[in-house]
């Protein structure tokens, strides 16, 4: 596997290493004209591999050290009679004569580039430039308003000039952004630490498209799963598939966590009140169970009839601790009321581990797969999201959502950088984070249907770009990632807008909808309800940009002692996004827009936006706590120092246990949260 070789510092060099490793070597290529006696080989020269000729390596370790450039004691290495595999590549064998390729010392971080330094110098030029002045330049504003694919984005309230945008485009070129986008779409292993392609775009490809992975077009496989989902969900929705007692299935509980929950929840929330989708979902209910907290179980199952309920268990490996405990809990709930034989009619899976699916009691024929090139937070367009959404709204609505995302995929891949919506969003985020020093971003949809957009993008963005090292494992000399948060307008205005107007500078994404899902216009009112909402959408962006000066306040006869409190500095950046409507297609568009924005940021920062090692340590430590908790509560003893926890954790765990009505677990029995009452909740 490719594991970000330390000698590679830039993406172009890194990609070259990945490409040649597939052919069998990093610094060699086949040539029958070469002889084994004279072919070149890498040896150490400080920290940089160079090419010389010589005899065979004395050991595997010498070959590995020489090619990674970390072995000063070895001066000569050549091919052996068998492949020598390193973290970077496989050396040529005796049977494969080779000729030299140039191996140049790779440059350092992108922050060492002229393009980065030019932007750093430009920050000083922008220091005294205020948005109220920039907004008076109509030509500038016109150039910063982009409209494509029915989406209107106004970047004019960003702290940028034509020069800024030119410098950012040069940075994109220096980062090889266009090629990296293409590599993502063509199946290159962009997730370098796990040696995997990053192809969530394939899950929403049109049938006629081709997406290649290791020489195979995966689109037919994607549509084979989608066709199975359509067939299955049609049967459930038309009553052909019935539950164990013969009643039709009306309720669906999707059990999953992280990307298996936030993405589908976002789409479901966006479509609940959309007239076409709502009509398709009439008489049906879709709920999500994510948190292992039994309160979440209680809320997910409350007032549901098991005889009319289907459970979708979403876990790629079928081993996710929280998901599987919740799945076992819901299985017990079903069995307690319907009997052991009900599982095959009331539980289905989205997983690739058919063995564990079968052992759990789910018919493997009712398992819908996806692939290791689909990351969890990018999986909503796979069976992870499409299956529960199609059960609720029908496959046609789910397909509309996929096609909206596919539309932006095509735009992202094919449009020039200076007209590319996700690219422009990503570049301006890099400018805000790494150059202007703004660490957060507020996502503010002026549409209640998009209330779960911010939590989903919070995961997509922060899990992707919350990194401290580049793709080569080197500490980053600049800030990356953003603290994402948000709330629909106008709710947020009565919550945290005080801070974004007069406290810290937080760049904002305002998202508005031209045609509301619901229309209300009361007799005697000046405007409709939606116009009232959108009046705030337009006003807030200008309030942040322009602010209010002391002079303006004095002209309004504001008392002097209140002027400091009522002054708004302004010069606070935002973008304004407008969609024609909030429907399945545009929800797919906005999803892909933000996914690709995150990728652009990661490509510029030269980080791996597609792994998430930061979530692992807590899981490992929780396993240790779980074991100790079991021991404590089955042997009726406190946590002790010998259990391996520090003083603080030991004391806190014992404080928790002391609060229980009894230390010792009672004899195991099935208690369902929806039935909890009295002292049962003390467990």
N, C-alpha and C positions, 0 to 999 in steps of 0.2 A: 504494500500500500504506500501511497504517497503521504508523507507526514511532514510537510513544510520544511524542506532542508534548510539548515542554518546558513548555507552559503548563498541562498537565493534571497534577494532583497526586494525585488520588484515583481509585479505580476507577469510581465512579459518574460522575464527570466524563469519565473516559477512555472509558467505555462509551458515554456520550452522544455523544462525538466520533466513535467508530467507527460508531454507528448512523446518525448524520446524514450521515457521509461516504458511506454506501451510497446515500443519497437524493440526493447530489450537492452537499452543502454542509455546513459545520460550523455556521455561525451564521445560516443562512437557511432558510426553507421557502417553497414555492411559494404564490403568491396572485395570482390574476388581477386582483384589485381594486387591487393596487399598481402604481405607474407607475415606469418606469426613472428618471425625474427625481427621485423622492422616496424611493426605496428606501434603506434603511440599508446601511452597509458597515463592515467593521472597519478601524481605523487604530491606530497605536501610541500608547499612553499609558503611558510607562515600559515595563514588561515585560508589561502586560496589554492584550489587545485590547479595544477598546470599539467602540460602534456610532455612526456618524454618516452623514450623507448627502452626496452630492457627485458629482463627475464621474468619468469612467473612469480606470483606472490608466494611468500613463504607460508602464509596462513590466511584463513578467511578474515580474521580480525584485521590483518594488515590491509587487505583489500578494502574492507569497510572503512577503516580509518583514513586510508589514502583518498578515497573518492569523496569523503565528507570533509576533507581538508583539516583534519585535527590530529595528524600523526607525524610530528617532526622527525621521529626516529626512522621512519620508513622512506627510502629514497627511490625504490624501484618496484613497480607493480605492473603486471601484464595479465592478459586473459589466461584462464586456466582451462582444463579439459571439461569443467562443469560450470554452470552458471553460478556467479557469486552475487547474492542478493543483498542490497543495502537498503537503508531507509529511503534512498532516493531512486535507485535504479538497479537494473540487473546488468552486470558487465557482459561483454561479448564472450563467446566460448571459443575454444580452439578451432572448432569447425566453422566459425564465422569470422573470417578475416575482416578487419576494419580499417577505416581511414580516419584521420583526425578531423574533428570539428573545432572551431574556435571556442574556447571557454574563457570568457571575459569575466573579470571581477565585476559583480553586480553593484550598481549604485546603492546608496542607503535608503532611508525612509523617504516617502513622498514629501515630507516636510523639509528635506534637504534640497528639493528641486527648486529651480529658478521660479517656476510658476507659483509654488507655495509662498516663497519669499516675496514675490511681487504682490501677492494678496496681503501678506502681513504689512508690507509698506503702505499699501492702499488703505489699511485701517486708519492710519494717522490722517490721511487725506479726507476721510469721511467723518472724522471726529466731530467737527463743528458744522456738519451738514444736517439740517433738520428736515424731517419729512414734510413739514408744511411748505418748505421751499421747493422740495423735489416734486410735490404734488401740483405745484403751479406750472410745471412744465408739461403742457399737454402732449407734445410729441413724445416725451419720455413715457408718459402714462400709456399712450396708444401702443408703443412698442412693447410694453410690459403686460398688456392684456392679450391673453391667448384663448382661442376658441377652437375646439376640435372635438370630433365624435359627439357633438351635442353638449359638451361640457365647456363652461365659461369660467376661466380662472384669471383673476386680476392680481398681478404681482406688484402693482405700482406702489403699494404701501410697505414694501420691503425697503430696507436701507441700502439700496443699490442704485447705481447709475449705469449708463451704457458701458463705461469703463469697467465697472465691477463685473458685469455680465460677461464682457470680453475676457477678463482675467479668469473667471470661473470656467468658461468654456475651454480656455487653454489648460487649466488644471485638469479638466475632464480628459482632454487629449493626452496630457502627460500621464494620466492614470490609465490610459488605454481603455477608457470606458466603453466605447462602441464595441470593441472586440470582446470585452468581458460580458456585455449583454448578449452578444451573439453566441459566445461560448456557453452561457447558461441555457440558451434555447436549443443548442445542438448537443447537449448531453455531456459536456466536459465535467469532470469531477470538481465542481466549484466548492463543495464541502470537503476541503482538503484533509481535515483531521480524521474524517471517517471515509475518505476516498469514495465519495458518492456524488452522482449528478444531482442537480437541483431542478426538478422538473414539475413543480406544481402546475406550471403552464400547460403541461401535457394533459392534465386531468380535465381541462376545459377546451381541448382542441376540437376543431370541427372534424367530422369523419374523414374528409378528403385530405386533411393535413398530414404531414409526416414529422415525427419527432423521433430521432434516432438515439438509442442507447446501446453502446457496444455493437454497432452495426445492425441493430434490429429496430424497426419502426414499432413503437409501443402504442401508437394510437389505436390500432385494432384491439389490443388488450384492454385499453381504457374503455372503449365503447362496448366491449363484451360485458364488462361489469355494469356499465350504464344500462345496457339492454336488459340485463338480468334484474336490475333495480326497477326498471320500468315494468317488466312483466310481473314481478312480485308485488310491487305497490299497487298496480292496477287490480290485481286479484284481491288484495286486502281492501281497497277502497270500494270495489264494486260488490263486495260481499261474497265472492267466490271462496276466499279464505276466511274461515270462521274460527273462533276460539274453541277451547276444549269442551265447552258446554253447548256449542252450536250458535252462540251469539256472535254478531259481527264485531269486528275490532273498531273501536271509536277513539281510543286513547293510546298515545304513544309516550313512553318515558325513555329518553335517551340518556344512558349512563356512560359518562366519560368525563375527563378532566383536562384542563389546559386547552390546547388547540382542538381537542375533541369536543369541547364545550363552548368556548367563547365565540368561535367563528360561526357555528350553527345557530347559537343563541342570537348573535347579531343579526343574521339574515332573517331568522324567524320573527324577531321583534320588529324588523323593518317591514315585513310583509303582512303582519297581523291585521292591519287596518287598511291595507291597499284593496280597493274594491274588488278587483278581479280575483286576487289571491284569497281574500276573505270569503268570497262566494264559493270558491273551490274547497275551502276548509270548513264550510258550514257543518255543524254537528260534530266536529272533531276537536281534539285537544292534544297539543304537544307540550310536554314538560321536560325539563332537564334536571338530572341529578349528578352533581359534580363533587361537592364537598363531602368528605367522609364524616363530617359532623352529623349525628343522627337527627338534628333539627332539619337539615336539608332533606333527609329521607322522609321525615314526617310531612314536610311541605310538598314534596314531589308526589307523594302517594295519597295525600289527603282527599277523601271523598271519591276516589277512583274505584270503580268496580273491576276487580281482577278479571272477571269473565269477559270484559270488553277492553282489556288493556294489553298492549304489546310492549315489550321491553327490548330496546336496542342497546346491546353492550358494545361499546367502542373501545377497543384496546388492541393495538397492532400485535403485541406479543402475547396478549391475554395474561399478563403478569403484573400490570400496574397495580400497586398495593391498594390505593384508595378506590380505584374503579372496581377491582375484583371483590373487595369487601362489600362495597355497595351492591354489586351484582349478586353476591351470595345472599345479602339481606333481602333484596327484592325477590330473588328466587324462592326464599323461604316464605315470603309474604304470599306469593302465588300458590305455592304448594299447600300451605296451611289452609287455603280456602278452596282450592280446585283439585288437589291431589297430585301425586308424583308424576303422573303421565302428562301434566299440562304444559311442561316446559317446552316441548317441541312445537307447540302451537302458539306459545305466548312469549318466547324469547328468541331473538335472532342476534347475529354478531357482525361486527365490522372488524375483521382481524385477518392476519395471515397465518396464525398458528392453529391450523385445523385440528391438530392432535388435542390441544388443550380445550378447544371449542367443543369437541366431541365428548371429552372427559367431563366437561361442565354439564353436559346434558343437552346441548344445542345441536341440532342436526347440521352437519357440515354443509349440506345443501342450502342451508339458510345462513351461510356465512358469506359476506361480501368483502373481497380483498382490496388492498391497495399496496403500494410499493415502497421500498426503502428510499427511493428518490423523492418521496413526498414527506416533507417535514411536518411535524404535528401542528405547528402554528400556521402552516400553509395548506392544511388538509381539508378545508371546508368544501372545496370543489370536488373532492374525492367522495367515495362512499360514506366517509365520516359525516359529511354534511348532507349530501344528496339523498341518502336513504331516509333519514328522519324528515327532511323537508319534502320529499316526494310523497311520503306517507301522509303528511299533513295537507299539502297543497296540490298534489298530483305532479306527475313527471314533467308535464309541459311547462309548468311554472318554474320548476327546478332547472329545466333546460334553458329557459330564458335567462335565468341568473348566470348560468355557465357561459352563455353567449355574450352577455355583457362584459364579463371578465375577459373572455377571449378577444373581444373588440379592443380593449386596452392593451392586451398582450401584443396584438398586431401593431398597434400604434407605438408602443414602447420599443419594439424590435426594429421598426422600419422608419420612423420619423427622424429627421435631422435633429441633432442635439438641441439646437436653439429653438426648435418648435415642439419639442418632446415634453409633454406635460409632466410625467413622473420625473424625468431628468431635471427639468427646471425646479420642481419642488425639492428634489434631493439636493441639488447644488446650492439652493438658497438655504436649506437647512444646514449644510456643511458650513456655509458662510456664517450663519448665526451661531452655531455651536463652537466651531474651531477657531474662528477669527474674531467675532464680536463677543464671544464668551457668554452667550445665553444658554444656560443648561437645561431649560425646560421648554415644553411646547403644550399649548392648550388646544384641544380639538373641540370645537364648539358648533355642533349642528343645530341650526334653527329649524329643527324638525324632530318632533318627539319620537317618530318612528326610528330615527337613527340614534336612539339613546344608548344603545349598546355598541356603537361604533368605537367610541373612545376606549372602553375596556378591552375590546379585541385588538385594536391597533396598539394599545399599551403593551400587550404581550408580543405582537408581531415586531414592534420596534425595539422594545427594551430587552427582550430575550435574544433578538438578532444582533443588535449593535451595542449591547452593554458589555463591551470587551476592553481589556486592558493591554492586550498584545496584538501584534499584526499576524498575518497568515504564516509568518516564519517563527512565531513565538517570541518575538522581540517586544520589549516594553514600548508602549507608544509615547512619543514626546508631545502629544497633543490630545485634547479632549475629544471623545467620541460619544455617541449615543445621546439620547434626550430623555428627560423625565416627562413622560406623557401622561396627561390627565385631561378630563373634560366632562362636560355636562351640557345637556341641551339648553339652548336659549329659550325662554328668558330665565329659566331656573337658575342658571349659573350667574346671571347678573345680580341676583339676590344672595349669592353665596361668596364666590371668590373674586369677582370682578374688581372689588376694592383694591386688592393686591395688584392686579395687572394694570390698573389705571394709575395708582399712586405709590405702589411698592416696587417690587422687583420687576424688571423687564422680562416679560414672557411672550415670545412670538406666538401668534394665534392663527389658527385655521378656522375661519368662519365658513360654514357650509349652509347654503340656502336652497330652497326648492321653489321653482316658479309656480307649479300647479300642485296644490296641497292634495293629500289623499282624501281629506274631508273638507267640506265647504260649509262655513257658517257665516251668515251676514244678517244681523238682527236689525229690524226696523228701528230707525232713529239713531243708529250708530254712524259715526263718521266714516269708518272703514270696516271691512270684514275682519273676522278674527285672524285670518292668515295674513292680511295686509298689516294688521297691528304687529304681528310677530315679525314680519319682514321689515317693518319700519325700524325695529330695533337692530335687525341684522345690518342694515345699511348704516345706521347711526353709530353703532359701537366701533366699527372699523375706523371711521373718521375721528371719533373721540380719542381713540388710542393714537392716531397719527398726528393730529393737530394739537390736542391738549387745549388748555385754556391759560392765557398769560395773566400776569398781575395787572397789566394795563387794561385788559378786557374786564377784569373784575372791578377795577377802580371806576371804569366807565359805567358800570352797573351799580355804582354806589355801595359796593360791598364794604363793610367796616374793615379798617386796616388790620384789626386783630384776627379777622377771619381769612384774610387774603392768603397767608401761607397754607391754610388748611384747604382752601378751595382751588388752589393752583394745581393745574394738571400739566406736567412737563411735556406730554406728548412724545413724539419721536419713538413710538413703540410699534414695532413691525407686525404686520399681519398679511395673510392672503385671504381672498374671498373667492369661494368656489360656488358656482350655481349649476344645479342640475335641472333639467326641464320638468322632471317628476321624480317621485320616489316609488319605483316599481321594481320588479325582479331584475330587469335588464340594467337599470341604473345602479341598483345595489351591487350587482356584479362589477360594474364599472368602478365604483368608488372603492370597492375592496381591492381590485387589481391596481388602481392608482396608488393606494397607500403601500401595498406590498412592494411594488416596483420602486417607489420612492425610498423605501428602506434599503433595497438592494443597491440603489445608486449611492447612497451614503456609504454603505459598506465597501463598495468597489473603490470609491475615492479614498476612504480611510485605509484601504488595504487590509481589512480585517475579514474574518470568516463570519458572515452574517447568517450562517446556516447550521451551526452547531450550538450547543447550550450546556457546556460542561459545568457552568456555574450552578446548575440546579441539582447536581449530583451529591455534593458533600452533605447537605442537610438530610437527604434521603438515607445516606449511609448511617449518619448519627442517629436518626430516628429509629432505624432498625435496632441499634444497640439499646436505645431507651425502651423500645417495645419489649425486648427480651427481659430487661431488668424489671419492667412493670409487671410482666407475667410472673416472674419469679416472686416478686414482692407480694402480689395479690393471690398467689396460690399457696405460698408458704407462710402467709400472715406475718411478714416482717417488713421493717422499713428498708429504704435504700441505704446502703452502707458505703463507707469510703472505699472498701475493697471492690465495689462494683465498677470503679473506674471513672467516676464522674468528679468534676471539681467541686469544691465546697459549695459554691453558689448554686450549681445545678442540683446537687444532692439535697441541699436544704429546701430548695423550691419544690422538688419532686415530693419530698416528705410532707411539705405543707399541703400540697395537692391531695396526697393520700389521707392525711389527717382529716380533711374535710369530707371524706366519704362516710356514709352511715356505717359501713363496715369495711374493714381492710380486706378480709378474705372474700374472694369471689364466691357467690352461691353456686350451687350445682347448675351447670349450663342448661339454659332453656331458651326457647325462641320468644323474644319480646319485640314487638314491632313498634317503632316510634309513634305511629298514628294511634296506638292504643295506650301509650304511656300515661300513667296517672299515679298520684300518691307517691309512695316510697320507691316505686320502680325507677323513677328518674334519678335516684341517688346512686345508681350503679356507675 
